[in-house]
Amino acid sequence: MVMPDIAPAGYYHAEGDPEGTVRYWDGANWSGEPKPLDNQPDLRGSILDPSSATKFCPECGRNMTMTAEACPACGAPQPGTTPSANNLAVSADNSRYGGLGIRIGAAAIDTAIGVVIITPFSTSVFLSGLALSLYWMVVVVMVARLGGSPGKLAVGLRVTKIDGVTSPPGDRESVIRTLPGLLGLIPVIGGLISLGIGLISIRYVAIDPQRRSIYDRIGGTRVVYKNRLS
């Protein structure tokens, strides 16, 4: 298992290791063999407090305590635990996430706006590419500041941080989640790439309980109905 690069050096439970064990993560790679959680020395030579040991959610990558029954960010039940009734209720409430139909509608609106923008420049590959680039930047700003692209705002959806609550998500998440859209600007094959990304995203949204598309997975975001943010 490759740990997220945000994880500081320390002892963690590694995916695939026996439950109740930890091994040392140096900030880039695992080292040593899995050892029982109890009586495990840390870098200062003291004993690692079992309550401070952490693991990462296999669904969203969020760091949490070893004893957590469900991820505090995405609500996913954690392997090796028996979720409580409250956590089951939270993790099962996926109706707040924007479904496939409404997200296709939002994407259709965004695409229609893009077509209108580039139509006057259709005879020039350079100008049409420039127009689409400017539109992409506008969408990035709208997601970062307003919580959605024109299409999402129109249909009542909002882009949130990974917690599914905080919207707008901010500059970082907005830029990262919209990066795949730049691939559509590649001459000749850009359209095919965009089509492929779109089809894969449709499949993800259709089968993922939290309706995460490629964009959400890359950017660490969720898409939620506006009236279900709180």
N, C-alpha and C positions, 0 to 999 in steps of 0.2 A: 504494500500500500504506500502511495506517495502522499505525504502529509501536505496540507495546504501551506503555502509559503508564509502565511501570517502566524504560524505556530512557533512560539519561542522554544528554545532548547529546554528539555525537561523530560520527565517520565510520563508516558501516555500508554493507553491501551491501543495496540495495533490490530487492525482488522485481520481476521484469520487466526490470531493467537487465541489461546484458551481464555475463557472468561475468568475475571479476577486476577489477570496478570498485566504487567506493564513492561515496557522496555524503553531504552533511552533514545530520544530523538534529538539530534545535534543541530536542528534547524534546517537541515537539508536531507539527511538520510537517517535510517534506523541503524543502531549498532547494538551488538550483544544479543543475547537470547532472552525470550520472555521469562519473567520471574514473578513469583507471587507478589501481590500488591503490598502485603504486610512486610515490614522490616526491609524496605527498599531505600537505600541511601540516595540522597540527591547530591548535587555538585558541592554543597557546603559540608558534606559529611554527616548531616543530621538524618533523621528518619522522615521519609515522605509521609505526610499526613494523608491517610486514605481518603479523607473527605475532600482533599485538594486535587486528587488525581482526575484527569479529564480524558474525554474521548471526543470524537468528531461524528456528527450526524452523517450517516451514509447517503441521506437524501440531499441535504443542502450544504454540508460542510461546516455547520456551526459548532463551535467548541462548547462543551457542557460537562457537568460533573459525571463521574462514572455511574452514579446511582440514579441519574435522571431517567424517568420512565418515558418521557416524550421530549422531543426537541423543543426548546423554548422559542425557536424561530419559525419552524414550519409545522410543528405539531406531530411530526411522524413518530410513531411508537418505536422505541429503541430495542434492538436485539438483546436478548438475555434479561429482559424486564417484563413484568406483568403490568401493563398500563392500568391506572385507576379508572374508575367510571368517568371522572371529570376529563381526564386526558383523552379517553376514547371519544367522548362527546366533542371535544375540540378538534381532534384529528379527523373525525368523520364529517365535520361540517365543512364540506368543500363547495357548497352551493354559492359561497361568496365570491368564488373565482370565476372570471369571465369565461363562458363556454365557447365551443367551437363556432356555433352559428353567429353569435354576436361579434366575435372577433374577426370572422371572415367578412362580415358587414363593415366593420371598422377599417379593415385592410382595403376593401373595395373603395371606400371613400378616399382613403389616402392615395390609392393608385389613380383614381379619377382626377384628383387634384394634380398629381404629378403629370398626367397626360395633358391636362389643360395647360400646364406651365411650359412643357417642352414643345407643344404643337407649333407655336410660331417659329421655333428654331429647328424644325425637323429636317431642314435641308442641310444643316451644318452639324456634324458629329461633335465638333468642339463646343459650339454654343449650346447644343442640347445637353451635353455632358456638364457644362458649366451651370446651366439652369437647374439640373437635377442635384448638383452638388450644393447649390445655394438652398434648394428645398430641403435637402438632408440636414443642413445646418439649422434651418428653421425648426425642423422636427425635433432635433436634439435639444434646442433651447426650450421648446414647448414642453417636452417630456420633463426636463430638469426643473422648469419653473411652474408649469401648470399641471403636470402629472399625466400628460398624454399627448399623442399625436392628434391632428385635427379629427381623424376618424374616431379614435377612442373617446375624445371629449364629446363628440357629437352623439355617440350612442350610450353615454353614461358609464364608461369604464375609466379606471384610473390605474396608472402604473405606480407600484409601491416598492419600497425596499424589500429585502428578503423576509422581513417580519410580516408582510401582508397588511400592514397598517399605515406605515409612514409614507405619505404622499404629499407633494412630489418627492421623487427619490433622490434628487440631487444631480450634480454635474457628472460625477464619476460614473454612476450607474447608467445615466442617460447616454453618455458617449459610448460606453462599452456595449450596451445592449443594442445599439443601432449600428455598430461597426459592420455587421454582415451586409447591411444595405449598401455599403460602398462597393461591394463586389459586383453589384449590378452595373457599375460604371465602366467595367472592363470592356473594351471594344470587342465586338463580335460575340464573345461567349458570355458576356455579362448577363444577358437575358436568361440564358439557360441556367446559369448559376443561381440567379434569383428564383427561378422556377423551382429548382431543386431544393433550395432552402425553404421555400414556401411549402412544398409538399411534405418535407420532413417535419416542419413546424406543425402542419395540420395533423400529422399522425401523433406527434407528441401531445398536442392539446387534446386530441380525441381520447388518448389512453391514460394520460397522467391525471391522477386524482386532483392535483392542484393546478391543472391546465397550464403547465409551463411549456412554452415554446422554446425553440433554439435561442431566441433573443433573451428570454428570461433566464435560461440556464447559464448563458454566457455572462449576462450582466448582473446576476444575483438579484433578480426582481420577481415580482408577481403582478398579475393583472386582476384587479378586483372591481366589482360593481361599486360605483360611487356611494350608493346608499347603504353599503355594507362595510364601509371603512372602519367604523367605530365598533 
